[in-house]
Amino acid sequence: RPVYKEVIIDSLNFCIKNKSFVVYAYCIMPSHIHLIAGSTKAPLNEVIRDFKKFTSKALIKTIKDTTESRQEWLLNKFSFAAK
């Protein structure tokens, strides 16, 4: 859905501006994202960790705040993946 795509794009832009993240290419798929990226200062694994943490929290908030026919299913998926 477009609203979820925007959350991901906003997260990428935040990391680019604030976390020394360099994104060369990306592809947002229905269930995951592909990135070709690097980092100019911080270790890449730390930048990816922060990106995933921020993005997952933002997506959960968006799911809770919008009318979503699959809301319960999506929140259960996030809960299961966090275990």
PESULZI-V21188 format. One record per residue. PHI is phi in radians with two decimals (NA if undefined). PSI is psi in whole degrees, 0 to 359 (none if undefined). D_LAST is the distance of its C-alpha to the last C-alpha in Angstrom with 1 decimal. Layout:
phi | psi | d_last
PHI | PSI | D_LAST
PHI | PSI | D_LAST
//
This chain:
phi | psi | d_last
NA | 146 | 25.2
-0.99 | 324 | 27.3
-1.12 | 324 | 25.6
-1.28 | 324 | 22.2
-1.06 | 318 | 24.3
-1.11 | 323 | 26.0
-1.06 | 315 | 22.8
-1.13 | 315 | 21.9
-1.08 | 317 | 25.6
-1.08 | 320 | 25.8
-1.13 | 316 | 22.8
-1.05 | 314 | 24.5
-1.10 | 321 | 27.8
-1.06 | 313 | 26.5
-1.15 | 325 | 25.2
-1.12 | 316 | 28.5
-1.35 | 328 | 30.5
-2.07 | 348 | 28.7
-2.16 | 18 | 26.6
1.00 | 31 | 29.1
-1.49 | 134 | 27.2
-2.09 | 117 | 29.5
-1.87 | 118 | 28.6
-1.56 | 326 | 31.1
-2.82 | 152 | 29.7
-2.62 | 158 | 26.8
-2.52 | 117 | 26.2
-1.58 | 117 | 23.9
-1.76 | 168 | 22.9
-1.03 | 329 | 21.7
-2.14 | 2 | 18.1
-2.90 | 178 | 18.0
-2.30 | 142 | 20.4
-1.85 | 135 | 22.7
-2.30 | 141 | 24.1
-2.01 | 109 | 26.9
-2.59 | 168 | 26.8
-2.64 | 184 | 27.6
-2.42 | 137 | 28.0
-1.56 | 339 | 31.3
-2.25 | 296 | 30.4
-1.34 | 155 | 26.8
-1.03 | 138 | 24.9
-1.00 | 320 | 23.4
-1.08 | 327 | 19.9
-1.25 | 321 | 20.0
-1.16 | 316 | 21.3
-1.10 | 317 | 18.7
-1.00 | 312 | 15.9
-1.13 | 319 | 17.8
-1.05 | 312 | 18.5
-1.14 | 319 | 14.9
-1.12 | 310 | 14.0
-1.10 | 315 | 17.2
-1.14 | 317 | 17.1
-1.11 | 319 | 13.7
-1.12 | 319 | 15.0
-1.16 | 321 | 18.4
-1.15 | 318 | 17.3
-1.07 | 316 | 15.4
-1.08 | 317 | 18.6
-1.11 | 317 | 20.8
-1.08 | 317 | 19.3
-1.19 | 327 | 19.8
-1.53 | 350 | 23.3
-2.01 | 159 | 24.6
-1.36 | 115 | 25.8
-2.36 | 121 | 23.5
-1.11 | 334 | 24.1
-1.84 | 23 | 20.5
-0.95 | 307 | 19.0
-1.08 | 316 | 17.1
-1.08 | 314 | 15.9
-1.10 | 316 | 14.8
-1.13 | 324 | 12.9
-1.14 | 322 | 11.1
-1.08 | 316 | 10.3
-1.11 | 317 | 9.0
-1.09 | 316 | 6.8
-1.13 | 318 | 5.6
-1.17 | 334 | 5.5
-1.35 | 346 | 3.8
-1.38 | none | 0.0
//
